[in-house]
Amino acid sequence: MSTDPTPQRPRLALFDLDHTLLPLDSDYEWGEFTIRLGWCERGEFGRRNQAFYDDYVAGRLDVHDYVRFATEAVCQRGQQAAEAAHAQFMREVIQPAIRPEALDLLARHRAAGDELVIITATNEFVTRPIARALGVEQLLAVELARGANGWYSGAIHGVPSMREGKVQRMDAWLAARGLAWQDVDSTFYSDSFNDVPLLERVTRPVATNPDARLRALATERGWPILELFAPKAP
């Protein structure tokens, strides 16, 4: 009697967002956008925004301090004004930055039957509309706590999806579906050395538009390097 072949493992395609699927940092750009709106003062806010970004690149960011800083204007302005501003941000900043190369990469994985997940250290207020614009339903972002008024309080809810936290969030995501890492065939695309813990966990790590430290590590370990936003030849 013949037996059925071993079922194929579920396939996951995981993507960082900023500088991976987008050629910009959406968190930083949202801060710059709020300055242009007049919600924040250019000098001090701009200086602190740049300092936090530099800390992230260097791998020393205190994510709780940063989220309190980055969401202060959103918390103060309230839901209606914040959501209207974000819709403008999408039109003026994000939509023009969505590149066909990123959409094609997502489409290839979707056509192969992979489940797509964006996992990002940027907060859910900034990133959920971006994930929708990219056609990705599953988003693991920094979750924001809500206060007594039902709107964001400036604190983080749960484990922030940053560095080792991305692995923890994916562990929980898999467990909620009755899965573990050995049960899935996984690919992860990221530009950042901060994402090494998750890159080391997946079946296929892909250094995508990598920063200098990740490029060096990927070269040393023989990981594929994808220049998704490389200039087109003339």
C-alpha positions in Angstrom: 0.0 0.0 0.0 1.4 3.4 -0.9 1.6 6.2 1.7 0.9 9.9 1.2 4.1 12.0 0.9 5.1 14.1 3.8 3.0 17.3 3.8 4.9 20.4 2.8 5.7 22.7 5.8 3.8 26.0 5.8 5.9 28.7 4.1 6.4 32.1 5.8 7.9 35.2 4.2 8.9 37.7 6.9 9.8 41.3 6.1 11.3 44.1 8.1 9.7 47.4 6.9 12.0 50.5 7.0 14.9 50.4 4.5 13.8 46.9 3.6 10.4 47.2 1.9 10.5 51.0 2.0 13.6 53.1 1.0 13.1 55.2 4.1 12.5 55.0 7.9 8.8 55.6 8.4 9.2 56.3 12.1 11.8 59.0 11.5 9.8 60.4 8.6 6.6 60.6 10.7 8.5 62.7 13.2 9.7 65.0 10.4 6.2 65.2 9.1 4.8 66.3 12.5 7.4 69.1 12.5 6.1 70.3 9.1 2.5 70.2 10.5 3.6 72.5 13.3 2.9 69.8 15.9 6.5 69.8 17.1 9.2 72.4 17.3 11.9 72.0 14.7 15.1 72.5 16.7 14.7 70.4 19.8 12.4 67.7 18.3 14.5 67.4 15.2 17.7 67.1 17.3 16.1 64.4 19.6 14.6 62.5 16.6 17.9 62.3 14.9 19.6 61.2 18.1 17.1 58.4 18.7 17.6 57.3 15.0 21.4 57.3 15.5 20.9 55.2 18.6 18.8 52.7 16.7 21.3 52.4 13.9 24.1 51.9 16.5 22.0 49.2 18.3 21.6 51.1 21.6 18.1 52.5 21.4 16.0 52.5 24.5 12.7 51.7 22.7 10.5 52.7 25.6 12.0 56.2 25.8 11.8 56.5 22.1 8.1 55.5 21.8 7.1 57.9 24.5 8.9 60.6 22.6 7.7 59.6 19.1 4.0 59.3 20.1 3.7 62.4 22.3 2.1 64.5 19.7 -0.2 61.7 18.6 -1.3 61.2 22.2 -1.9 64.9 22.8 -3.8 65.6 19.5 -6.2 62.8 19.9 -7.5 60.1 17.6 -9.4 62.1 15.0 -6.6 64.6 14.4 -3.9 62.0 14.5 -5.6 59.7 12.0 -6.3 62.6 9.6 -2.7 63.6 9.8 -1.6 60.0 9.1 -3.8 59.9 6.0 -2.0 63.0 4.7 1.4 61.4 5.7 0.4 58.3 3.6 -0.4 60.5 0.6 2.5 62.8 0.7 5.4 60.7 2.1 4.6 56.9 2.0 2.7 56.3 -1.2 5.4 58.1 -3.4 8.1 56.0 -1.7 6.5 52.6 -2.4 8.7 51.1 -5.0 7.6 48.5 -7.7 10.6 46.3 -6.7 9.1 45.9 -3.2 5.6 45.2 -4.5 7.1 42.6 -7.0 9.0 40.8 -4.2 5.8 40.6 -2.1 3.8 39.4 -5.1 6.3 36.6 -5.9 6.0 35.3 -2.3 2.2 35.6 -2.4 2.1 33.7 -5.7 4.2 30.9 -4.3 1.6 30.4 -1.5 3.7 32.0 1.3 2.1 33.7 4.2 3.4 37.2 4.4 4.3 38.9 7.7 5.8 42.4 8.3 7.6 42.5 11.6 8.9 46.0 12.5 10.3 48.0 15.4 8.2 50.9 14.3 4.9 51.4 16.2 1.5 50.2 15.0 0.0 53.6 14.6 2.6 54.5 12.0 2.9 51.1 10.3 -0.6 49.6 10.1 -1.8 51.8 7.2 1.6 51.1 5.5 1.1 47.4 5.7 -2.3 47.7 4.2 -0.9 49.8 1.4 1.6 47.0 0.7 -1.2 44.4 0.7 0.2 42.6 3.8 -2.5 41.6 6.4 -0.2 40.2 9.1 1.7 43.0 10.9 3.8 42.6 14.1 4.7 46.1 15.2 5.4 47.8 18.5 2.0 47.7 20.2 0.9 50.8 22.0 -0.9 50.8 25.3 -4.1 52.8 25.7 -5.2 55.1 28.5 -8.5 55.5 30.3 -9.8 57.6 27.4 -9.3 54.7 24.9 -6.5 56.5 23.0 -2.7 55.9 23.1 -0.9 56.6 26.4 2.7 56.7 25.1 3.6 53.4 26.7 4.4 50.1 25.0 2.0 47.2 25.4 3.7 43.8 25.6 7.0 42.8 24.1 8.4 45.4 21.7 9.2 43.9 18.3 12.9 45.0 18.3 16.1 42.9 18.3 15.5 39.8 20.4 11.9 41.0 20.8 11.2 40.1 17.2 12.0 36.5 17.9 9.8 36.5 21.0 6.9 38.0 19.0 7.3 35.5 16.2 7.5 32.7 18.8 4.1 33.8 20.1 2.7 34.3 16.6 3.6 30.7 15.7 2.5 29.2 19.0 -0.9 30.9 18.6 -1.2 28.8 15.4 0.0 25.6 16.9 3.3 25.8 15.2 7.0 26.1 16.1 10.0 27.1 14.0 10.8 23.5 13.0 7.2 23.3 11.6 7.7 26.1 9.0 9.8 27.0 6.1 10.8 30.6 6.8 12.5 33.5 5.0 13.3 36.8 6.5 14.3 40.0 4.7 16.0 42.8 6.7 18.4 45.6 6.2 19.5 46.0 9.8 22.1 44.5 12.1 19.5 44.9 14.9 17.6 42.0 13.3 20.4 39.4 13.5 18.6 37.5 16.2 15.6 36.8 13.9 17.8 36.4 10.8 19.7 33.6 12.7 16.4 31.9 13.6 14.8 31.5 10.1 15.4 28.9 7.4 16.7 31.5 4.9 18.0 34.9 6.1 18.3 37.5 3.3 20.3 40.7 4.0 18.3 43.3 2.1 19.7 46.7 1.3 21.9 45.9 4.3 23.7 48.4 6.6 27.5 48.1 6.8 27.5 45.7 9.8 24.9 43.4 8.4 26.6 43.4 5.0 29.8 42.3 6.6 28.1 39.6 8.7 26.1 38.3 5.7 29.3 38.1 3.6 31.1 36.2 6.4 28.3 33.7 6.8 27.4 33.4 3.1 23.9 34.8 3.5 22.3 36.1 0.3 22.5 39.9 -0.1 19.6 41.5 -2.0 20.0 45.1 -3.3 16.2 45.6 -3.7 16.6 49.4 -4.3 19.8 49.4 -6.3 19.8 52.1 -9.0 18.6 50.8 -12.4 21.2 50.6 -15.2 20.9 53.5 -17.8 
